[in-house]
Amino acid sequence: MIHTPAWKSYRNVATQTASPGQLVLMLYEGAIRFSERALAGFDCEDPLEFNQTINNNILRAQAIIHELDAALDLERGGPFASNLHALYVYLDRCLQESNVQKQASGLREVICRITVLRDAWAEMLQKQTAHQEQEKQEFAPMAVGEFA
């Protein structure tokens, strides 16, 4: 019998039950996390660990950026989707340059930009949830015995 660590089970359930909006938020958080890990790799003294930490984490961050970009609907999304596409291309290029040149500046730029996106996305989700809760309250059926 194979035992899955609890954190893996939790992550699997979280991704399978999350709304599309929550999944985007999780992707932004993952891209930030991997970019920060790559940035931490610049502190490694051992050349092998230095290169592997930076490379592996940048590749993971790039995979997330590619997934976010692939999920865009450029036809229905209009200028907003086109602008996000251009931003994702830029972020990918920053990550690529940081990886090839082993310079931290591109990673800092990516972390800064994705953090802004993540924060805006989280705020939008929070407002959407609050609005949905308000609508539930307004349209909830009256309790038995309550009359207007």
C-alpha positions as CSV (number, residue, x, y, z in Angstrom):
1,M,0.0,0.0,0.0
2,I,1.4,3.4,-1.0
3,H,1.1,6.2,1.5
4,T,0.8,9.7,0.2
5,P,2.2,12.5,2.5
6,A,-0.6,14.6,4.0
7,W,0.6,17.8,2.3
8,K,0.3,16.1,-1.1
9,S,-3.2,14.9,-0.4
10,Y,-4.2,18.3,0.8
11,R,-2.7,20.0,-2.3
12,N,-4.5,17.5,-4.6
13,V,-7.8,18.1,-2.9
14,A,-7.2,21.9,-2.9
15,T,-6.5,22.0,-6.6
16,Q,-9.4,19.7,-7.5
17,T,-12.0,21.6,-5.5
18,A,-10.8,25.1,-6.3
19,S,-12.7,27.5,-8.5
20,P,-11.0,28.7,-11.7
21,G,-10.3,32.0,-10.0
22,Q,-8.7,30.3,-7.0
23,L,-6.6,28.2,-9.3
24,V,-5.2,31.3,-11.0
25,L,-4.4,32.7,-7.5
26,M,-2.6,29.5,-6.6
27,L,-0.6,29.7,-9.9
28,Y,0.5,33.2,-9.1
29,E,1.5,32.2,-5.6
30,G,3.5,29.2,-7.0
31,A,5.3,31.4,-9.6
32,I,6.2,33.8,-6.7
33,R,7.4,31.0,-4.5
34,F,9.6,29.4,-7.2
35,S,11.0,32.8,-8.2
36,E,11.9,33.5,-4.6
37,R,13.5,30.1,-4.2
38,A,15.6,30.8,-7.4
39,L,16.6,34.2,-6.0
40,A,17.7,32.4,-2.8
41,G,19.9,30.2,-4.9
42,F,22.2,33.2,-5.5
43,D,23.3,32.9,-1.9
44,C,24.6,29.3,-2.4
45,E,28.3,29.0,-2.1
46,D,28.6,25.6,-3.9
47,P,28.6,26.2,-7.7
48,L,26.5,23.1,-8.4
49,E,23.9,24.0,-5.8
50,F,24.0,27.6,-7.0
51,N,23.2,26.6,-10.6
52,Q,20.8,23.8,-9.8
53,T,18.7,25.9,-7.4
54,I,18.4,28.8,-9.8
55,N,17.8,26.7,-12.9
56,N,15.3,24.3,-11.4
57,N,13.2,26.9,-9.7
58,I,13.2,29.3,-12.7
59,L,12.1,26.4,-14.9
60,R,9.2,25.8,-12.6
61,A,8.2,29.5,-12.5
62,Q,8.4,29.6,-16.3
63,A,6.1,26.5,-16.5
64,I,3.5,28.3,-14.4
65,I,3.8,31.5,-16.6
66,H,3.4,29.3,-19.7
67,E,0.3,27.7,-18.2
68,L,-1.2,31.1,-17.3
69,D,-0.5,32.3,-20.8
70,A,-2.0,29.2,-22.4
71,A,-5.2,29.6,-20.4
72,L,-5.9,33.1,-21.8
73,D,-8.8,33.4,-24.3
74,L,-7.5,36.1,-26.5
75,E,-10.7,36.3,-28.6
76,R,-13.1,36.7,-25.7
77,G,-10.7,38.4,-23.4
78,G,-10.1,41.4,-25.6
79,P,-7.5,44.0,-24.7
80,F,-7.2,42.7,-21.1
81,A,-6.2,39.2,-22.3
82,S,-3.8,40.7,-24.9
83,N,-2.1,42.8,-22.3
84,L,-1.8,39.9,-19.9
85,H,-0.3,37.8,-22.8
86,A,2.3,40.5,-23.5
87,L,3.1,40.7,-19.8
88,Y,3.5,36.9,-19.6
89,V,5.9,37.0,-22.6
90,Y,7.9,39.7,-20.9
91,L,8.0,37.8,-17.6
92,D,9.1,34.6,-19.4
93,R,11.9,36.6,-21.1
94,C,13.0,38.0,-17.7
95,L,13.2,34.6,-16.2
96,Q,15.1,33.2,-19.2
97,E,17.7,36.0,-19.1
98,S,18.1,35.5,-15.3
99,N,18.7,31.8,-15.8
100,V,21.1,32.1,-18.7
101,Q,23.1,35.1,-17.3
102,K,22.7,34.1,-13.7
103,Q,21.6,37.6,-12.7
104,A,19.0,38.2,-10.0
105,S,17.6,41.4,-11.5
106,G,15.1,39.6,-13.8
107,L,13.9,37.5,-10.9
108,R,13.3,40.6,-8.8
109,E,11.3,42.1,-11.6
110,V,9.2,39.0,-12.0
111,I,8.5,38.7,-8.3
112,C,7.5,42.4,-8.2
113,R,5.1,42.1,-11.2
114,I,3.5,38.8,-10.2
115,T,3.0,40.0,-6.7
116,V,1.0,42.9,-8.0
117,L,-1.1,40.5,-10.2
118,R,-1.6,38.1,-7.3
119,D,-2.7,40.9,-4.9
120,A,-5.1,42.3,-7.4
121,W,-6.5,38.9,-8.2
122,A,-6.9,38.1,-4.5
123,E,-8.8,41.3,-4.0
124,M,-11.0,40.6,-6.9
125,L,-11.8,37.2,-5.6
126,Q,-12.5,38.6,-2.1
127,K,-14.9,41.2,-3.5
128,Q,-16.6,38.6,-5.7
129,T,-17.2,36.4,-2.7
130,A,-18.5,39.3,-0.6
131,H,-20.9,40.2,-3.5
132,Q,-22.1,36.6,-3.8
133,E,-22.7,36.4,0.0
134,Q,-24.6,39.7,-0.2
135,E,-26.8,38.4,-3.0
136,K,-27.6,35.3,-1.0
137,Q,-28.7,37.4,1.9
138,E,-30.9,39.7,-0.2
139,F,-32.6,36.8,-2.0
140,A,-32.8,34.3,0.8
141,P,-36.4,33.1,1.3
142,M,-38.2,34.5,4.3
143,A,-38.4,32.3,7.3
144,V,-41.7,30.5,7.9
145,G,-44.1,32.8,9.6
146,E,-42.4,36.0,8.3
147,F,-44.5,38.2,6.2
148,A,-43.6,41.5,4.6
